[in-house]
Amino acid sequence: MENNNTTRGEDRVKAVNQNLAQSRRAAIMAALARKAFTDKVKALEIGVWYGAGSTNIWLDNFMPGSDLVLVDAWRPYASSADVSGDDFGAANWDYAKMDSLSSEAFLSAFLNVRKFENEIDDKNVSLIRGKSSALLPLFKEGCFDFIYIDADHKYESVKADIVNAKRLVNKNFGIVCGDDLEKLPTPELVDLARQYKDRDYIKGDYGYHPGVCLAVSEEFASVNMSDGFWWVVCKNGEFLTDQLGLEYL
């Protein structure tokens, strides 16, 4: 007899993609991890979801002995404007469905880490559930070599994550990077983003995450971006554009 509970669970998972790392973007992220660091690192991922996308990229590409801290609230995050799609229409994904899967995503991330520990276990992985705005201030300044930001994409959250990341990154040499900067900031995009700080994504002719665009534009003079993945290099306390020879990507 078919297990109806299992069937319903599988249907839910199929409705929302567990691995949000697109193939070209994933290749760029992997290249950055390999190129930037030839020794073990202390890395922080802010925004984990199912632990099946970017998390696996870092586990596969950082050197053995590295430390990886995974932080996520695993709570519903969509605003009422996201769900209703006012002004620009609803996005191409189901926010209500994604919010309903937050607990399932947390369990998946835990199981993914356990699978890694059982099969490879050459890195130290910590999984922390909580709001990044409350957790990140607890870490020491300059304690991470690599910080990846892909949590709540609304402006206030992205801004806080970047501000915390700038404090936490190794000032001698470190990387701060993130996802979903589809377009580099322009005056038009920044002005529009200021009007929609409560939106995750704006579709149509714009097709971008306004909170990511606005926060990045405020915190960095410029960033590198390829296929929506952005990064800056912190060297001797300065945040610089590409110093790693990744322009060909």
HELIX and SHEET records of a PDB file:
HELIX    1   1 ASN A    4  ALA A   15  1                                  12    
HELIX    2   2 SER A   23  ALA A   36  1                                  14    
HELIX    3   3 SER A   54  ASN A   61  1                                   8    
HELIX    4   4 SER A   80  SER A   84  1                                   5    
HELIX    5   5 TYR A   95  SER A  100  1                                   6    
HELIX    6   6 SER A  102  GLU A  119  1                                  18    
HELIX    7   7 SER A  132  LEU A  135  1                                   4    
HELIX    8   8 LEU A  136  LEU A  138  5                                   3    
HELIX    9   9 TYR A  155  LEU A  168  1                                  14    
HELIX   10  10 PRO A  187  GLN A  195  1                                   9    
HELIX   11  11 PRO A  210  GLU A  219  1                                  10    
SHEET    1   A 7 ASN A 124  ARG A 129  0                                        
SHEET    2   A 7 ASP A  67  ASP A  72  1                                        
SHEET    3   A 7 LYS A  42  ILE A  46  1                                        
SHEET    4   A 7 PHE A 146  ILE A 149  1                                        
SHEET    5   A 7 PHE A 173  GLY A 178  1                                        
SHEET    6   A 7 PHE A 229  LYS A 235 -1                                        
SHEET    7   A 7 ASN A 224  SER A 226 -1                                        
SHEET    1   B 7 ASN A 124  ARG A 129  0                                        
SHEET    2   B 7 ASP A  67  ASP A  72  1                                        
SHEET    3   B 7 LYS A  42  ILE A  46  1                                        
SHEET    4   B 7 PHE A 146  ILE A 149  1                                        
SHEET    5   B 7 PHE A 173  GLY A 178  1                                        
SHEET    6   B 7 PHE A 229  LYS A 235 -1                                        
SHEET    7   B 7 GLU A 238  LEU A 240 -1                                        
END                                                                             
